């Protein structure tokens, strides 16, 4: 189960305002193939699964925040 807990809040009334962050949890189970790739990465790199999951979530949020920033600046 992935718990994504950070997101950027954008104001649609004021498109340039993307500086507020909210913290909330969204639980979403990864599909089987994704879970197997993450488990393989954990085994190959000799780290525990939570470390891999945190890195995957951080990577996802980095891309998502860049998308929101670009969207709000238009």
Backbone as JSON Lines, residues from 0, in Angstrom:
{"i":0,"aa":"X","n":[0.85,-1.17,0.0],"ca":[0.0,0.0,0.0],"c":[0.89,1.23,0.0]}
{"i":1,"aa":"X","n":[0.69,2.12,-0.94],"ca":[1.43,3.38,-0.98],"c":[0.65,4.42,-0.21]}
{"i":2,"aa":"X","n":[1.31,5.15,0.64],"ca":[0.68,6.27,1.34],"c":[1.34,7.55,0.87]}
{"i":3,"aa":"X","n":[0.64,8.28,0.06],"ca":[1.16,9.54,-0.45],"c":[0.6,10.63,0.45]}
{"i":4,"aa":"X","n":[1.47,11.42,1.04],"ca":[1.01,12.32,2.09],"c":[1.32,13.8,1.89]}
{"i":5,"aa":"X","n":[1.89,14.18,0.78],"ca":[2.13,15.6,0.57],"c":[1.58,15.98,-0.79]}
{"i":6,"aa":"X","n":[1.01,17.14,-0.87],"ca":[0.59,17.66,-2.17],"c":[0.59,19.17,-2.11]}
{"i":7,"aa":"X","n":[0.68,19.77,-3.25],"ca":[0.66,21.21,-3.34],"c":[-0.75,21.65,-3.67]}
{"i":8,"aa":"X","n":[-1.21,22.66,-2.98],"ca":[-2.53,23.21,-3.22],"c":[-2.41,24.45,-4.1]}
{"i":9,"aa":"X","n":[-3.17,24.49,-5.15],"ca":[-3.17,25.63,-6.05],"c":[-4.5,26.35,-5.95]}
{"i":10,"aa":"X","n":[-4.45,27.63,-6.04],"ca":[-5.67,28.42,-6.04],"c":[-6.09,28.66,-7.48]}
{"i":11,"aa":"X","n":[-7.3,28.26,-7.82],"ca":[-7.78,28.47,-9.18],"c":[-8.25,29.91,-9.38]}
{"i":12,"aa":"X","n":[-8.54,30.63,-8.28],"ca":[-8.9,32.04,-8.39],"c":[-7.66,32.89,-8.65]}
{"i":13,"aa":"X","n":[-6.54,32.48,-8.11],"ca":[-5.27,33.18,-8.28],"c":[-4.25,32.17,-8.79]}
{"i":14,"aa":"X","n":[-4.15,31.96,-10.12],"ca":[-3.35,30.88,-10.69],"c":[-1.88,30.85,-10.29]}
{"i":15,"aa":"X","n":[-1.29,31.94,-9.88],"ca":[0.12,31.93,-9.52],"c":[0.4,31.45,-8.11]}
{"i":16,"aa":"X","n":[-0.63,31.24,-7.3],"ca":[-0.44,30.88,-5.9],"c":[-0.38,29.36,-5.73]}
{"i":17,"aa":"X","n":[0.83,28.84,-5.69],"ca":[1.03,27.4,-5.49],"c":[1.95,27.17,-4.31]}
{"i":18,"aa":"X","n":[1.99,28.08,-3.36],"ca":[2.96,27.92,-2.28],"c":[2.41,27.23,-1.05]}
{"i":19,"aa":"X","n":[1.11,26.97,-0.99],"ca":[0.58,26.28,0.18],"c":[0.74,24.78,0.0]}
{"i":20,"aa":"X","n":[1.14,24.11,1.05],"ca":[1.21,22.66,1.01],"c":[0.22,22.1,2.01]}
{"i":21,"aa":"X","n":[-0.45,21.05,1.62],"ca":[-1.33,20.37,2.56],"c":[-0.78,18.96,2.76]}
{"i":22,"aa":"X","n":[-1.07,18.41,3.89],"ca":[-0.65,17.05,4.16],"c":[-1.91,16.22,4.36]}
{"i":23,"aa":"X","n":[-2.05,15.23,3.54],"ca":[-3.15,14.28,3.7],"c":[-2.69,12.94,3.14]}
{"i":24,"aa":"X","n":[-3.38,11.91,3.53],"ca":[-2.97,10.56,3.15],"c":[-3.91,10.01,2.09]}
{"i":25,"aa":"X","n":[-3.32,9.43,1.08],"ca":[-4.06,8.74,0.04],"c":[-3.45,7.35,-0.07]}
{"i":26,"aa":"X","n":[-4.21,6.36,0.27],"ca":[-3.71,4.99,0.18],"c":[-4.1,4.41,-1.16]}
{"i":27,"aa":"X","n":[-3.12,3.92,-1.87],"ca":[-3.39,3.31,-3.16],"c":[-2.48,2.1,-3.33]}
{"i":28,"aa":"X","n":[-3.06,0.93,-3.54],"ca":[-2.24,-0.26,-3.7],"c":[-1.56,-0.27,-5.06]}
{"i":29,"aa":"X","n":[-0.26,-0.57,-5.11],"ca":[0.41,-0.65,-6.42],"c":[-0.05,-1.91,-7.15]}
{"i":30,"aa":"X","n":[-0.02,-1.86,-8.47],"ca":[-0.38,-3.05,-9.23],"c":[0.71,-4.11,-9.03]}
{"i":31,"aa":"X","n":[0.41,-5.32,-9.41],"ca":[1.3,-6.45,-9.16],"c":[2.68,-6.24,-9.77]}
{"i":32,"aa":"X","n":[2.73,-5.8,-11.03],"ca":[4.02,-5.6,-11.71],"c":[4.88,-4.55,-11.01]}
{"i":33,"aa":"X","n":[4.24,-3.45,-10.6],"ca":[4.97,-2.39,-9.9],"c":[5.52,-2.91,-8.57]}
{"i":34,"aa":"X","n":[4.69,-3.64,-7.84],"ca":[5.12,-4.18,-6.55],"c":[6.31,-5.13,-6.75]}
{"i":35,"aa":"X","n":[6.26,-5.97,-7.77],"ca":[7.36,-6.9,-8.03],"c":[8.64,-6.16,-8.41]}
{"i":36,"aa":"X","n":[8.53,-5.09,-9.21],"ca":[9.72,-4.3,-9.57],"c":[10.33,-3.65,-8.34]}
{"i":37,"aa":"X","n":[9.47,-3.12,-7.45],"ca":[9.97,-2.48,-6.23],"c":[10.61,-3.51,-5.3]}
{"i":38,"aa":"X","n":[10.02,-4.69,-5.2],"ca":[10.62,-5.74,-4.36],"c":[11.96,-6.19,-4.93]}
{"i":39,"aa":"X","n":[12.05,-6.31,-6.26],"ca":[13.31,-6.69,-6.89],"c":[14.38,-5.62,-6.64]}
{"i":40,"aa":"X","n":[13.98,-4.35,-6.73],"ca":[14.92,-3.26,-6.46],"c":[15.42,-3.32,-5.02]}
{"i":41,"aa":"X","n":[14.53,-3.63,-4.09],"ca":[14.93,-3.74,-2.69],"c":[15.93,-4.87,-2.5]}
{"i":42,"aa":"X","n":[15.68,-6.01,-3.13],"ca":[16.59,-7.15,-3.0],"c":[17.94,-6.88,-3.66]}
{"i":43,"aa":"X","n":[17.92,-6.31,-4.87],"ca":[19.16,-6.06,-5.6],"c":[20.03,-5.02,-4.91]}
{"i":44,"aa":"X","n":[19.4,-4.06,-4.24],"ca":[20.16,-2.99,-3.59],"c":[20.37,-3.24,-2.1]}
{"i":45,"aa":"X","n":[19.93,-4.4,-1.63],"ca":[20.11,-4.8,-0.23],"c":[19.58,-3.75,0.74]}
{"i":46,"aa":"X","n":[18.38,-3.27,0.47],"ca":[17.7,-2.34,1.38],"c":[16.32,-2.9,1.67]}
{"i":47,"aa":"X","n":[15.7,-2.38,2.7],"ca":[14.37,-2.85,3.07],"c":[13.32,-2.18,2.19]}
{"i":48,"aa":"X","n":[12.19,-2.85,2.08],"ca":[11.1,-2.38,1.21],"c":[10.61,-0.97,1.57]}
{"i":49,"aa":"X","n":[10.49,-0.59,2.86],"ca":[10.04,0.78,3.15],"c":[10.96,1.86,2.58]}
{"i":50,"aa":"X","n":[12.26,1.59,2.5],"ca":[13.19,2.56,1.92],"c":[12.89,2.74,0.43]}
{"i":51,"aa":"X","n":[12.65,1.63,-0.26],"ca":[12.32,1.69,-1.69],"c":[10.98,2.39,-1.89]}
{"i":52,"aa":"X","n":[10.0,2.1,-1.04],"ca":[8.68,2.73,-1.17],"c":[8.78,4.24,-0.96]}
{"i":53,"aa":"X","n":[9.57,4.66,0.04],"ca":[9.73,6.1,0.29],"c":[10.38,6.77,-0.91]}
{"i":54,"aa":"X","n":[11.4,6.13,-1.48],"ca":[12.07,6.7,-2.65],"c":[11.11,6.79,-3.84]}
{"i":55,"aa":"X","n":[10.28,5.78,-4.02],"ca":[9.31,5.79,-5.12],"c":[8.28,6.9,-4.93]}
{"i":56,"aa":"X","n":[7.8,7.06,-3.7],"ca":[6.82,8.12,-3.42],"c":[7.46,9.49,-3.6]}
{"i":57,"aa":"X","n":[8.69,9.68,-3.1],"ca":[9.38,10.96,-3.27],"c":[9.58,11.29,-4.74]}
{"i":58,"aa":"X","n":[9.94,10.29,-5.54],"ca":[10.13,10.51,-6.98],"c":[8.81,10.91,-7.63]}
{"i":59,"aa":"X","n":[7.73,10.24,-7.24],"ca":[6.41,10.56,-7.78],"c":[6.01,11.99,-7.41]}
{"i":60,"aa":"X","n":[6.2,12.35,-6.14],"ca":[5.8,13.68,-5.69],"c":[6.64,14.77,-6.33]}
{"i":61,"aa":"X","n":[7.91,14.51,-6.6],"ca":[8.75,15.49,-7.28],"c":[8.18,15.81,-8.66]}
{"i":62,"aa":"X","n":[7.82,14.78,-9.39],"ca":[7.23,14.99,-10.71],"c":[5.87,15.65,-10.63]}
{"i":63,"aa":"X","n":[5.06,15.25,-9.65],"ca":[3.72,15.8,-9.5],"c":[3.79,17.28,-9.12]}
{"i":64,"aa":"X","n":[4.68,17.64,-8.21],"ca":[4.81,19.04,-7.81],"c":[5.3,19.9,-8.97]}
{"i":65,"aa":"X","n":[6.18,19.37,-9.8],"ca":[6.64,20.11,-10.98],"c":[5.48,20.33,-11.94]}
{"i":66,"aa":"X","n":[4.64,19.31,-12.1],"ca":[3.47,19.44,-12.96],"c":[2.52,20.51,-12.43]}
{"i":67,"aa":"X","n":[2.24,20.48,-11.13],"ca":[1.33,21.46,-10.54],"c":[1.89,22.87,-10.65]}
{"i":68,"aa":"X","n":[3.19,23.01,-10.44],"ca":[3.81,24.33,-10.54],"c":[3.67,24.87,-11.97]}
{"i":69,"aa":"X","n":[3.92,24.03,-12.96],"ca":[3.78,24.46,-14.35],"c":[2.33,24.78,-14.67]}
{"i":70,"aa":"X","n":[1.42,23.99,-14.15],"ca":[0.0,24.2,-14.41],"c":[-0.48,25.52,-13.81]}
{"i":71,"aa":"X","n":[-0.03,25.82,-12.61],"ca":[-0.49,27.04,-11.92],"c":[0.12,28.3,-12.51]}
{"i":72,"aa":"X","n":[1.26,28.19,-13.16],"ca":[1.91,29.37,-13.71],"c":[1.38,29.74,-15.08]}
{"i":73,"aa":"X","n":[0.56,28.92,-15.68],"ca":[0.0,29.23,-17.0],"c":[-1.04,30.3,-16.92]}
